[in-house]
Amino acid sequence: MIKYLGSKRTLVSTLTGVVHRLPDVRRVCDLFTGTTRVAQGFKTAGYHVRTNDVATYAHVFALAYIEADARALDLAKLGRILGELDALPGVRGYYTETFAEQARYFHPKNGARIDAVRDAIEGLDLTRHERAILLTALIEAADRVDSTTGLQMAYLKQWAPRAHNDLALRLPDLLPGTGEAFCEDAAAFVRRGGTETVDLTYLDPPYNQHSYFGNYHVWESLVRHDRPETYGIARKRLDTNDHRSVFNSKPKSRDAFAAVVTGIQSRYLLVSFNNEGYLSETDLLTILGGKGYVAQRSVDSKRYVGAQIGIYNPAGDKVGKVSHLRNKEHLFLVGPNRQEIEHALGVESLNRAQSSLAFG
């Protein structure tokens, strides 16, 4: 999977373990699915997974990894097509000019390969799942040879060593099982009953000023293939500011989160929220408390990959120092039964241990 801000890769086993300990959960909704890391964990664990995300590139990932059932795919056909695409010579076009010359996300040789492969995919007669799988393979191949710290707001001043490698397409690790993929605003999805037939809804909303549309505008343009006008050193889409989420606004994020939570119709809610977010633990507990009993625990985790590498300005110069390398990820589980919730989240044993320390 690609490098991604806020990725819950290290939390997947914890989250699936929580859901596994709840009774009668068979259908799960991942409301802000991103790259589908958590949704893949749920699908691998045997749940029917419904995903939603407003980003077009996230929808493509979800079609490939969640909605597509590996058992029903012609994997030999997909492998053959990927081999043919991988053999194409580079052609200088929009992606080379915009993201390898005007900007330096990719070495020009790989920018030309991206152009050739993307144009070729558009001309193929494919099912929507086959198309999503090929686009996913292209994005993941491009991510392996990019020259960024994981965000597309800047690129390194000197080429990253991996940028000199040749773009190489691989068949994604597709999963057996069932799922559904939607591409809608989360609030609208909930209002129209998107969580009505699931047992648990997982929420990992944007939590601060970082816009996923802006941070991953290259993937958005690559999937849409609309060759938009761009601006600035980062060559962002002109429509970037039109797609800022209310969750990226400190004054609006609380009401936005409350509206989504209020509309959710599943029996259980599972929420992960970073301690760098706009909402406090008190805010979250207050909002979630309106849906049932709330249990909470915190998990220590690494910050996203860009923070591990360092802070760079849009020109690719390293600026400032990283203040910290680890975060607290707050987990909240909500449901009608206190005993079930505490057991599933693993706080029952923690509470007992704390009590024996207090009175021992």
C-alpha positions as CSV (number, residue, x, y, z in Angstrom):
1,M,0.0,0.0,0.0
2,I,1.0,3.6,-0.5
3,K,2.6,5.9,2.0
4,Y,-0.3,7.7,3.7
5,L,-0.9,10.3,6.3
6,G,-2.8,8.9,9.2
7,S,-2.5,5.3,8.1
8,K,-3.8,2.8,10.7
9,R,-1.5,0.0,9.5
10,T,-0.1,-0.7,12.9
11,L,-3.6,-0.6,14.5
12,V,-5.3,-3.1,12.2
13,S,-4.8,-6.2,14.4
14,T,-6.0,-4.2,17.4
15,L,-9.1,-3.0,15.6
16,T,-10.0,-6.4,14.2
17,G,-9.5,-7.9,17.6
18,V,-12.0,-5.5,19.1
19,V,-14.6,-6.3,16.5
20,H,-14.0,-10.0,16.9
21,R,-14.9,-9.9,20.6
22,L,-18.3,-8.3,19.9
23,P,-21.3,-10.6,19.6
24,D,-23.1,-11.0,16.3
25,V,-21.1,-8.7,14.1
26,R,-21.0,-9.8,10.5
27,R,-21.2,-6.6,8.5
28,V,-18.9,-3.7,9.0
29,C,-18.8,-0.2,7.5
30,D,-15.5,1.8,7.2
31,L,-16.8,5.4,6.7
32,F,-13.6,7.2,5.9
33,T,-11.7,4.4,4.2
34,G,-8.6,6.1,2.7
35,T,-6.3,3.4,1.4
36,T,-8.4,0.6,2.8
37,R,-5.8,-0.7,5.2
38,V,-8.4,-1.2,8.0
39,A,-11.1,-2.3,5.6
40,Q,-8.7,-5.0,4.3
41,G,-8.1,-6.2,7.9
42,F,-11.9,-6.5,8.4
43,K,-12.3,-8.3,5.1
44,T,-9.5,-10.7,5.8
45,A,-11.1,-11.5,9.2
46,G,-14.2,-12.7,7.4
47,Y,-16.5,-9.7,7.7
48,H,-18.6,-8.3,4.8
49,V,-17.2,-4.8,4.5
50,R,-18.9,-1.6,3.2
51,T,-16.5,1.3,2.5
52,N,-17.0,4.9,1.8
53,D,-14.7,7.8,1.0
54,V,-15.2,11.0,-1.0
55,A,-11.8,10.8,-2.7
56,T,-11.8,9.2,-6.1
57,Y,-8.5,7.5,-5.6
58,A,-9.8,6.0,-2.3
59,H,-12.8,4.6,-4.2
60,V,-10.5,2.9,-6.7
61,F,-8.6,1.3,-3.9
62,A,-11.9,0.1,-2.3
63,L,-13.2,-1.3,-5.6
64,A,-9.9,-3.3,-6.0
65,Y,-9.3,-4.5,-2.5
66,I,-12.8,-4.6,-0.9
67,E,-15.6,-4.9,-3.5
68,A,-13.7,-7.2,-5.9
69,D,-13.7,-10.8,-4.8
70,A,-10.4,-12.4,-5.7
71,R,-12.2,-15.7,-6.2
72,A,-14.3,-14.3,-9.0
73,L,-11.5,-12.5,-10.9
74,D,-9.6,-13.7,-13.9
75,L,-6.1,-13.3,-12.3
76,A,-4.3,-14.8,-15.3
77,K,-5.9,-12.1,-17.6
78,L,-5.0,-9.3,-15.1
79,G,-1.4,-10.6,-14.9
80,R,-1.2,-10.7,-18.7
81,I,-2.5,-7.2,-19.1
82,L,-0.1,-5.9,-16.4
83,G,2.8,-7.6,-18.3
84,E,1.8,-5.8,-21.5
85,L,1.5,-2.5,-19.8
86,D,4.8,-2.9,-18.0
87,A,6.5,-3.4,-21.4
88,L,5.3,-0.1,-22.8
89,P,8.0,2.4,-23.6
90,G,7.6,5.8,-22.0
91,V,5.8,8.7,-23.7
92,R,6.2,12.3,-22.5
93,G,2.8,13.7,-21.7
94,Y,0.8,15.5,-19.1
95,Y,2.1,13.5,-16.1
96,T,5.7,13.9,-17.2
97,E,5.4,17.6,-17.8
98,T,3.4,18.4,-14.7
99,F,4.8,16.0,-12.1
100,A,8.3,15.2,-13.4
101,E,9.4,18.5,-15.0
102,Q,7.4,21.4,-13.5
103,A,7.5,19.5,-10.2
104,R,9.8,16.7,-9.2
105,Y,7.6,14.0,-7.7
106,F,8.9,11.4,-10.3
107,H,12.1,11.1,-12.4
108,P,11.2,12.0,-16.0
109,K,11.8,8.5,-17.2
110,N,9.1,7.2,-14.8
111,G,6.9,10.2,-15.5
112,A,6.9,9.0,-19.2
113,R,6.1,5.5,-18.1
114,I,3.2,6.7,-16.0
115,D,1.9,8.6,-19.1
116,A,2.1,5.6,-21.3
117,V,0.5,3.2,-18.9
118,R,-2.3,5.5,-17.9
119,D,-3.3,6.3,-21.5
120,A,-3.2,2.6,-22.3
121,I,-5.5,1.7,-19.4
122,E,-8.0,4.2,-20.6
123,G,-8.2,2.4,-24.0
124,L,-8.8,-1.1,-22.6
125,D,-12.2,-2.8,-22.5
126,L,-12.4,-3.6,-18.8
127,T,-14.9,-4.2,-16.0
128,R,-14.9,-1.6,-13.3
129,H,-13.1,-3.9,-10.9
130,E,-10.4,-4.7,-13.5
131,R,-10.0,-1.0,-14.2
132,A,-9.7,-0.3,-10.5
133,I,-7.1,-3.1,-10.0
134,L,-4.9,-1.8,-12.9
135,L,-5.1,1.8,-11.6
136,T,-4.3,0.6,-8.1
137,A,-1.2,-1.3,-9.5
138,L,-0.1,1.9,-11.3
139,I,-0.5,4.1,-8.2
140,E,1.4,1.6,-6.0
141,A,4.1,1.4,-8.6
142,A,4.4,5.2,-8.8
143,D,4.5,5.4,-5.0
144,R,7.5,3.0,-4.9
145,V,9.5,5.4,-7.2
146,D,8.4,8.8,-5.9
147,S,10.7,11.5,-4.4
148,T,8.6,12.7,-1.5
149,T,8.3,12.2,2.2
150,G,4.8,10.7,1.7
151,L,2.8,13.8,1.1
152,Q,2.3,15.6,-2.3
153,M,2.6,19.1,-0.9
154,A,6.3,19.0,-1.6
155,Y,9.1,16.9,-3.1
156,L,12.7,16.4,-2.1
157,K,15.3,18.9,-3.4
158,Q,17.6,16.0,-4.4
159,W,16.2,12.8,-5.9
160,A,15.3,10.1,-3.4
161,P,17.4,7.0,-4.2
162,R,14.2,5.1,-5.1
163,A,13.3,7.7,-7.7
164,H,16.0,6.3,-10.0
165,N,14.5,2.8,-9.9
166,D,12.3,1.8,-12.9
167,L,8.6,1.9,-12.5
168,A,7.4,-1.7,-12.2
169,L,3.8,-2.9,-12.2
170,R,2.7,-5.7,-9.8
171,L,-0.6,-7.4,-9.4
172,P,-2.0,-6.1,-6.0
173,D,-2.6,-8.6,-3.2
174,L,-6.3,-9.1,-3.9
175,L,-8.6,-10.6,-1.2
176,P,-11.3,-13.2,-1.3
177,G,-14.6,-12.2,0.2
178,T,-17.4,-9.7,-0.3
179,G,-17.7,-6.0,0.1
180,E,-19.1,-2.8,-1.3
181,A,-17.4,0.5,-2.3
182,F,-19.1,3.9,-2.2
183,C,-17.7,7.4,-3.0
184,E,-19.8,9.9,-1.2
185,D,-19.5,12.6,1.4
186,A,-19.7,10.9,4.8
187,A,-22.6,13.0,6.2
188,A,-24.6,12.4,3.0
189,F,-23.9,8.7,3.0
190,V,-25.1,8.4,6.6
191,R,-28.2,10.5,6.0
192,R,-29.3,8.2,3.2
193,G,-29.1,5.2,5.4
194,G,-25.6,3.9,4.4
195,T,-25.0,2.4,7.8
196,E,-28.5,1.0,8.3
197,T,-27.8,-2.6,7.4
198,V,-24.4,-3.0,9.1
199,D,-23.6,-4.1,12.6
200,L,-20.6,-1.8,13.3
201,T,-19.4,1.4,11.8
202,Y,-15.7,2.3,12.0
203,L,-14.8,6.0,11.9
204,D,-11.3,7.5,11.3
205,P,-12.2,11.0,10.1
206,P,-9.7,13.7,9.1
207,Y,-8.6,15.2,12.4
208,N,-6.8,18.4,11.7
209,Q,-5.9,20.9,9.0
210,H,-4.3,18.4,6.6
211,S,-6.4,18.0,3.5
212,Y,-6.2,14.5,2.0
213,F,-7.4,15.9,-1.4
214,G,-4.5,18.4,-1.3
215,N,-1.9,16.0,0.1
216,Y,-2.7,13.3,-2.5
217,H,-3.7,15.4,-5.5
218,V,-1.4,13.5,-7.8
219,W,-3.3,10.3,-7.2
220,E,-6.6,12.1,-7.6
221,S,-5.5,13.4,-11.0
222,L,-4.1,10.1,-12.1
223,V,-7.3,8.3,-11.4
224,R,-9.6,11.0,-12.9
225,H,-7.3,11.3,-15.9
226,D,-8.8,14.8,-16.5
227,R,-5.4,16.6,-16.9
228,P,-6.4,19.6,-14.8
229,E,-4.8,23.0,-14.6
230,T,-2.3,23.2,-11.7
231,Y,-0.7,25.9,-9.7
232,G,2.3,26.5,-7.4
233,I,5.5,24.7,-6.8
234,A,3.6,21.6,-5.8
235,R,1.5,21.7,-9.0
236,K,-1.8,21.1,-7.1
237,R,-5.1,21.0,-8.9
238,L,-6.9,24.3,-9.3
239,D,-9.9,22.8,-7.6
240,T,-8.0,21.7,-4.5
241,N,-9.5,24.4,-2.2
242,D,-13.0,23.5,-3.5
243,H,-12.6,20.1,-1.9
244,R,-11.5,21.0,1.6
245,S,-13.4,18.9,4.2
246,V,-15.3,20.5,7.1
247,F,-13.2,18.1,9.2
248,N,-10.2,20.2,8.2
249,S,-11.7,23.3,9.8
250,K,-11.3,23.8,13.6
251,P,-14.5,25.8,14.0
252,K,-16.6,23.3,12.0
253,S,-15.1,19.9,12.8
254,R,-17.0,19.3,16.1
255,D,-20.4,19.9,14.6
256,A,-19.4,17.9,11.5
257,F,-18.4,14.9,13.6
258,A,-21.5,15.2,15.8
259,A,-23.8,15.2,12.7
260,V,-22.2,12.1,11.3
261,V,-22.3,10.2,14.6
262,T,-25.9,11.2,15.3
263,G,-26.9,9.8,11.9
264,I,-25.2,6.4,12.2
265,Q,-27.7,3.5,12.5
266,S,-25.4,0.5,13.3
267,R,-25.5,-1.1,16.7
268,Y,-21.9,-0.4,17.4
269,L,-19.5,2.4,16.7
270,L,-15.7,2.1,16.7
271,V,-13.7,5.4,16.5
272,S,-10.0,6.1,16.3
273,F,-8.9,9.7,16.8
274,N,-5.4,11.1,17.0
275,N,-4.2,13.2,19.9
276,E,-3.1,15.8,17.3
277,G,-6.7,16.3,16.3
278,Y,-8.9,19.3,16.8
279,L,-11.4,17.5,19.0
280,S,-10.5,16.8,22.7
281,E,-11.2,13.6,24.5
282,T,-14.0,15.4,26.3
283,D,-15.6,16.5,23.0
284,L,-15.4,12.9,21.7
285,L,-16.9,11.3,24.8
286,T,-19.7,13.9,24.9
287,I,-20.7,13.3,21.3
288,L,-20.4,9.6,21.4
289,G,-22.2,9.3,24.7
290,G,-25.4,10.2,22.9
291,K,-25.2,6.8,21.0
292,G,-24.8,4.5,24.0
293,Y,-22.2,3.4,26.5
294,V,-18.7,4.5,25.6
295,A,-15.4,2.7,26.5
296,Q,-12.0,4.3,25.8
297,R,-8.4,3.3,25.6
298,S,-5.3,4.8,24.1
299,V,-2.6,3.2,22.0
300,D,0.9,4.5,21.4
301,S,1.8,4.7,17.7
302,K,4.4,6.1,15.3
303,R,3.6,9.3,13.4
304,Y,3.2,9.1,9.7
305,V,6.2,8.4,7.5
306,G,6.7,12.1,6.5
307,A,7.3,13.0,10.2
308,Q,9.8,10.2,10.5
309,I,11.8,11.6,7.5
310,G,11.6,15.3,8.4
311,I,9.9,18.6,7.5
312,Y,10.4,20.0,4.0
313,N,9.1,23.2,2.4
314,P,7.4,23.2,-1.1
315,A,10.8,23.8,-2.8
316,G,12.2,20.5,-1.2
317,D,14.5,22.1,1.4
318,K,14.5,20.5,4.8
319,V,13.3,23.1,7.4
320,G,12.8,22.9,11.1
321,K,13.0,19.8,13.3
322,V,10.5,17.1,14.1
323,S,9.0,17.8,17.5
324,H,8.0,14.2,18.2
325,L,7.9,10.8,16.5
326,R,5.1,9.1,18.4
327,N,1.4,9.8,18.9
328,K,-1.5,8.6,21.1
329,E,-4.3,7.0,19.1
330,H,-7.5,7.2,21.1
331,L,-9.9,4.3,20.5
332,F,-13.6,4.6,21.5
333,L,-16.1,1.8,21.3
334,V,-19.8,2.6,21.6
335,G,-22.8,0.2,22.1
336,P,-25.8,-0.6,24.2
337,N,-24.2,-3.0,26.7
338,R,-21.4,-1.8,29.0
339,Q,-20.1,-5.3,29.7
340,E,-19.9,-6.2,26.0
341,I,-18.2,-2.9,25.2
342,E,-15.6,-3.0,28.0
343,H,-14.8,-6.6,27.2
344,A,-14.3,-6.0,23.5
345,L,-12.1,-3.0,24.0
346,G,-10.1,-4.7,26.7
347,V,-10.6,-2.1,29.3
348,E,-12.4,-4.4,31.8
349,S,-9.1,-6.0,32.8
350,L,-7.4,-2.6,32.8
351,N,-10.0,-1.2,35.2
352,R,-9.6,-4.2,37.5
353,A,-5.8,-3.9,37.5
354,Q,-6.1,-0.2,38.4
355,S,-8.5,-1.0,41.2
356,S,-6.2,-3.6,42.7
357,L,-3.3,-1.1,42.6
358,A,-5.4,1.5,44.2
359,F,-6.5,-0.7,47.1
360,G,-3.6,-3.2,47.4
